[in-house]
């Protein structure tokens, strides 16, 4: 399993510079610089999430990925995720096919429902149509992946009759995955389309997702699909020592966790619960060897072929966040590969 794909992910959280949060524009430029460093250090993937909230800078991952494409040479450029439900499948395909052209075939779109709902009213969609929006748009998007004229009819957008969509990719097929948060129905849907699966594990023991991964593989077989890769992404942070990582990460993580929790009825995060999550759950926080050991353990336990570390959670300092990227690429990733080769 030493050939595991190891990536980094971010939602473009606003980092601090001199104790002051950067502007959205400056935060986006920082993400580009972090991706350039990740590329130079051999990180396999940079995955950018889509959000429409004031605490995140990235609302159009593919636009930022296009900028990164012109500054990098090998790193795969992914969304993490693209909220297909509140977007147009044709435009999503066109934008990522364009990134694919700029990057000489390195674009990857991970399609999902998203963890927030701000995009629905923003773009004029009714949340009561939450399920049908994703199901219909995904069905159309998968048809577009064949890069042939499409005839399609549904309730969520205008019908298409022998519509040909451009640009075409040089490989003939855009790299597309489905991102899920833990719903068995979503896992089975991904299997039915024969698309790779990306699971967001943001809390609790990662081993509780073993059954979902087994379900995906059983369903793929039942649908007659070729076994596709499975990956996971989880939050974390890397610093020189375990103590430094905990001290840098906890205050900003608690801040953003409590802000979201207040919206969703969660109690404030207690430090003891944070420590327990780092030690036994799905927070990968610590020195390079600590984080590498935990990532390798998760990869082995779940039998997955990819792990993306979401390296930003709140307003850490810009310097500390860049150092986390450097440590992941230069130390964590090589250590994980060595551990998995044993």
N, C-alpha and C positions, 0 to 999 in steps of 0.2 A: 504493500500500500504506500510505498515511498513516492509513488507518482500522484499522490493526492493533490488536488488543486487547492491552493491557499490564496485567499483574497482578502481585501480590505473593503469595508463599506462605510458610508457616511450619509447623513441626511443634510449636511451642510449647516450643522449647528453653529451658532455665532460664537467664535472663540473670543477671548479677551486679549487685548494688547495694552500693556501697562495698566491693567486692572479695568479697562474700559471695553465693553463689547464692540467688536468691529461692526461696520455697516454690512448690509446684505451684499453689496457689491464687493467689498473687500473680502468678505467671507468666501464668496464664490472664487475669487482669485486665489485665496489660500488653498482651496480644495484642488485647484488646478496644479499648484506647486507641489502639494502633497502627492498627487498622482504622478507627477514627473519623477519625484524621488522614489516612489514605489516602483515605477517602471525601471529605473536605473538599478534598483536593488534586487530585481528579479521576482517581485510579487506577481502572481498570475493574473489577478483580476482586481479592478477597482469598480465597485458597485455604488451607484448614487441613487438615493431614494427621492421620491416625489412627495412634497408636502406643500400645503397652502396656509401656513401658520406663521406668525411673526417671529417665532424662535428658530425657524429654519430658513436657510437662504435658497435652497434648490427647489424650484417648482417645475422646472423642465429639465430633467436629467440629461436628455439627449442633446440639449444645447450646450451644456457644460462638457459633456462627453465629446462633442465635436471639437471644442477648444482643446481638450486634452489630446485628442487624436493627432492634432498638428504638432504636438510637443513630445510625443512618445513614439516608441517603435515596436514594442512587443506586448505590453500589458493588454489584457482583454478589457473591453469597455462595456460595462453592464449597467442596466437600471436595477434598482433594488427597493421598491418595485415601481413599474409604470401602472398607474391606476386606470386600467382599461375601461372600467365601468363608466367613467365620466369623460372619456375621450372618444375620438373617432378612430375605429380600427384602420381605415385607409390611411389617415394622416399619421398614425403611430407607425405603421409599416413604412411609409415614405420617409419619415424622419430618421428611423433607425437604419433603413437602407442607405440613406445619405451618410450617416455616421460610419456605416460599414464601408462605403466608398472612400471616405476621407482617411480611414484607418487601415485600408487594405485588408478588409475582412475580419476586423477584430470586434465588431459590434455584437452585443448580446442584449436582448430585451427579456426581462423577467416580468411577466404579466400578473397582476393581482388586483384584489379589491381595495387594498390600502387599509391602513390601521386607523385612519381618521376619515371623517365624512365631509370636511369643509368643501371639497371639490364639487360635490353634488349640487348644492344651491348656487355655488359660484358659476357653474356652467349650465344651470337651468334644468337640472335633473331632479326628479322626485325620489326621495329615499324609499318610498313604498315600492318602487320598481327596482330595488337594490339587487335582487336575485336575477330577474330577467335581463337587466342591463348587462351584467357580466356574462351570463350564459349565451345570449345572442351575439354579443360583440366578440366573445372568444370564438364562437363557431365561425363567424365571418373572418376573423383574423387568421385562424388556422387554414381556411381556404386560401387566403392571400399568400400564405407561405409557399404554395406551389408555383407562384409567379406565372400564372396563366389567367386568361380572361375569366372573370367570376360573374356568375348569375346568382343573386341572393335576394331573399325577401324576408323581412322581419318587422317587428313593431317599434324598434328603437332608433331607426334611421331610415333614410330613403332606400328603396330597393335598387339593386344593381342588375344590369342586363349586359352580359358579355363585356364587363368593364375591365379594361387592362390598366394596371397600376404601375407607375414608374417612380423612381429608378429601379431597375432590376439589380440584384446583387451579382457579383462576379462568380460566386460559388454556386448560385442557383437556389440558395435557400438561406434565409436569415436564421441565426441561432436564437431560438426562442424557448423559454422555460416558463413554468407556472410557479408562482410563489404562494404558499399557504401558511396559515397560522395554526393549524391543528385540527381542522374540520375533516372528518372522514369523507364527507361528500365531495369536498374540494380535491382530496387526494384521488378519489375514484375518477373524478372528472379529468384530472391531469393524465391519469392512466388511459382513459378512453381516447384521448387525443394523441397518445404516444409522445407526450412532451416530457422533458426532464423536470424534476421536482426540486424546488427549493423551499425548505421549511424554516420559518422564523421561530427560534426557540429563545424566548426572552426571560424565562423564569422557570424555576423548578429543576428537578433532575432531568438531564437530557435523555436518560434511558427510558423515560415514560413515552418517548416517541418511537420506540422500537416497533410497537404494534402498528403504528401508522405506516412506517416504512415497509413492513411486511405486507400490509394491506395494499399498498401501491404496487408492489412487485407481483402479488397474487392477481390483482385486478389487471395489470398489464398483460399477464399471461392469458387471462380469461378473455381479454379483448383481442388477443392475437397480435399484440404489439411487441416489438423488440425491446428488451430491457434497456431503460434509459438511466442516465446518472441521477443520483440523489445527492443534494447538498444541504447544509444547514448554515444559518447565520445567527450569531449571538453577540451581545454587547461585551465590551471589555476595554482594557487600557494597559499599556506596557510602559514601564519606567525602569530606571536602573536597578531599583530594589523593590521588594514587596511592599515595604512600608511607604516608600515614596509614591508608588502607584496607588495605594489605598488612600493616602492623604490628598493626592491630586484629583482622584476620581470621585470620591464619595460626596464632597460638598455640591459639586455641579450635577452629579447624577441624582442626588436627593432633591435638588431644586427642581429639576425637570420632571422627575418621577412624581413629586408631590403636586406639581402644577397640573399634570395630566390626571393624577389620582383624584384631585378635587373635582374635576369634570366628570369623572366616572364613578365617584362614590367610594374610592379606596381610602383606607386610613393612611396617615403620613408614614413614610418609611422610617423605621427604627434602625439605629446603627447595628444592633445585634442581628437583625434580619438581613441587613446588607452583608455583614461578615459571613453569615450562614450561607447566603447565596453565592458568595465568592468561593467558599470552601467546598460546598456540596451541590450548588445549583448551576445556573447558566450565566454567571458573570465571570469573565476571564480576565482577571485583574492581578497584576503582579510583575515581578522581574521576568526577563525573557525565558529562563528555564521553567519557572512556575507556570507561565501561560502556555508554553510549548507542551509541557507534560499534560496539562489539562486538555488542550486541543487534541493531542494524540490519543488520549484516553477516550474522548468523545467519538473521534473518528473510528476507533476500534470497536467501541461498544455498539455504535449504530451501523457500522459497516457502510459508511458513506464515502463518497469519492471527492467531496469538496467541503471546505470550511471557510466561511468569510467572517472575519472579526469586524464588528461595527465599532470603530475606534474612537468615535466621538459621541459624547452624551452630555449635552449641556456646554457651558461656557468655560472649558479649560483654557489655559493660556495657549496662544497660538504656538509658542515655542515648545511647550510640553507636548502638544498634539503632534507637531512635526517630529519631535523626538520619538514619540510612540510609533509613528510610521517607519522611521529609520530602524528602530529596534526590531520591529516586526519583520521587516525585509532582510536585515543583516543577521539577525540572531534567531528569532522565533521560528521563522519558516525553515531554515536549515536544520534546526534542532528537531522540529516535528518530523521532517523527512528521515532524519537519522533514527529517531525513536520508532517510526513505523517500519523501518527497514530491518530492525532487530527481530 
